[in-house]
Amino acid sequence: AGAYAYQQDEGVRRSVTFWSRALPIYAHYRWLQYVELPLRGIDLSSPESERRYDELHEKYAPQVELLALELRGFYLKGAQICSTRDDLVPDAHMRWCKRMQAEVPTPFAPGESRRVVEDALGGPTEFARTFSEWEDVPLGAASIGVVHRARLAETGELVAVKVMMPGIERKFRSDIGTVKRFCQLAMPQHVSALDEVEAQFFTEFDYVLEAQNMSRVHANLMPSKWSRYVAVPRPISELCSRHVLVMELLPGQKLDVGLRRQWERIARRRGISLTELEASEKAKPMRPLGEGTWRHALFAASLRAIDDALFVLTLDESAPKSLSEVNNAFLHGDGSNRWFDKSFQLVVTANAKAAVNFEHSWGDGVAVLRYFNAVHDYAKLLPAHTAVTLRGTQPAHLVELDFSALPEAVGQAVERARERLGAHIRSMEVEVVESEAIGSSWAKANKLSPDGLMQMTLQLAHYRLHGKAVSAYESASTAAFKHGRTETIRAATPESLKMCLTFADPSASAIERDAALRTAVATHSSVTRDCLMGKGVDRHLFALRALSAELHGKPPAALDDETYQTYSEIILSTSTLNSDALADGGFGPVGPRCYAAGYGIRAEGCRYVLRSERKDVHELGRLILASQVDIRDAVARAGKGAGEGA
């Protein structure tokens, strides 16, 4: 089976070829390091040790070069990457790596690249109609293809035609996997860098995408002042495909030739030779890749493990009991065992409470709640476990994340961040309000929107505390639209203010209060429906500001004055999610003067979780309870009360 795989799978053949040639070389280096030099009493940092290593470099550099040229693919690309820094590989290897910048032989057999272009255009006839001239000898070759000079038949314009090798992407993927496995054995400090190269490099295998990017850069740069310094070729988009890129041909020197001539001019100005200039530049200190590299690699690998993970599971040592303690534990804890940039993290406390803490930029509460519900429903189907039933269960394979090599500057930044977070947490006031005065059953029995009642309670409580209406935010999901996220439901309306004034008027009757409440709740429901259907105003205003800033360098005056600033400063930031799987929820305020209010309404009661830097948040909680009692009383006394049980 192994022999069959070697014959049939090109990736396996390439991997076997690499290992069969690279492993003996690697073994010789390790023999020198761990056996020969110690036996001879030669210190690894001595000149004699360096001389012995140089002998190995000179011996094996031609063999490694031949291997790279034979396999091509990522091995050539790796050589080109190494050639960009003189401290990445020894001089003997650097010499041939630098040659790969300009002396790569063409990977195509004679006429093969032309056939690729013919296939992309629809055949030889279309090729002849498109190009009046075609040079079979490539202008240059790279790791994934070649470039030919041609002339367009219709316009007579000279163009460069970039042709990708058939099957090269598959080879690259196989090659990178092989090289990463080799690095894990021989040079683990470079694995994280290879991960970055892998992530970035696979965007190069789509010439249509490259043409689109080139077109954008051309459109942005060429009409600007930078066109005096930079020339960007214009792609001929209608002739481009995934494996063929046609662009205008720019006259000029090859990059390595141009750079060398620039260095020669610099050397002449300094009155020294090019060799002396190169020596002086190499002598300058560079970022070290040797000392401490292994420990830094472990640190990088730990960061990579977190970044690559689908989510983070936090096993918290706290055991919160009160509702305030539970909210604090799940929203932030002490911050030391959280990864807040992660899409979401599962937090489980020592007393078996669990929650999802999620970062808001990627998604909204509705999406997270759908995940939450799915996990909850599945968990209910699982059998309950005890210490007895778990006996004999194999423990999970755990790998400890190593942050012992935290660079000093990073460690200092982490400590400053810990202090800032601690100060922010200590500045925050939390108030949990539980009420049985209003529930969804009572609201529906009295033909009132439950969510509208919750919002009007907040409006009335804030008015009683501060004597004015303020900007309020409630999230509306626009997921009904493609790429839809949210719109802002503006809970503060003229109708809600009138309701507050009516309840504040001691001479107002219960009927007047009831009518004002119903009008405010109905307006809120209407605003909510509009927002759900994309008829809100905030996202449109944001787009106008952004477009104006892009086109004119500043927002329009109407969206930058004091009125707009007042409108934009959210004082009441609210959100709600309802689910049988959800016991509670909360979030932080968006500004120092803001009250964050997460709330939920049940059939026979409701709860608010208030959080703010303002010390009067506890008084706001008391007024919420009082306002709900007054609202229920007004509805009942107006003769329309139903469902007297809470």
Buried (B, 14 or more C-beta within 10 A) or exposed (E): EEEEEBEEEEBBBBBBBBBEBBEEBBEBBEEBBEEEBEEEEBEEEEEEBEEBBEEBBEEBBEEBBEBBBEBBBBBBBBBBBBBEEBEBBBEBBBEBBBBBBEEBEBBBEEEBBBBBBBBBBEEEEBBEEBBEEBEEEBBBBBBBBBBBBBBBBEEEEBBBBBBBBBEBBEBBBBBBBBBBBBBEEBBBBBBBBBBEBBEEBEEBBBBBEBBBEBBEEBEEBEEEEEEEEEBBBBBBBEBBBBBBBBBBBEEEEEEBEEEEEEBEEEBEEEEEEBEEBEEEEEEEEEEEBEEEBEBBBBBBBBEBEEEEEEBBEBEBEBEBEEBBBBBBBBBBBBBEBBBEEBBBBBBBBEEEBBBBBBEEEEBBBEBBBEBBBEBBEEEEEEEEEEEEEEEEEEEEEEEEEBEEBBEEEEEEEEEEEEEEBBEEBEEBBBBBBEBBBBBBBBBBBBEBBBBBBBBBBBBBBBBBBEEEBBBBBBBBBBBEEEEBBBBBBBBBBEBBBBBBEBBEEEEBEBEBBBBBBBBBBBBBBEBBEBBBEBEBBBBEBEEBBEEBBEEEEEBBEEBBEEEBEEBBEBBBBBBBBBEEBBEBBBBBBBEEEBBBBBBBBEEBBBBBBBBBBBEBBBBBBBBBBBBBEBBBBBBBBBEBBEBEEB
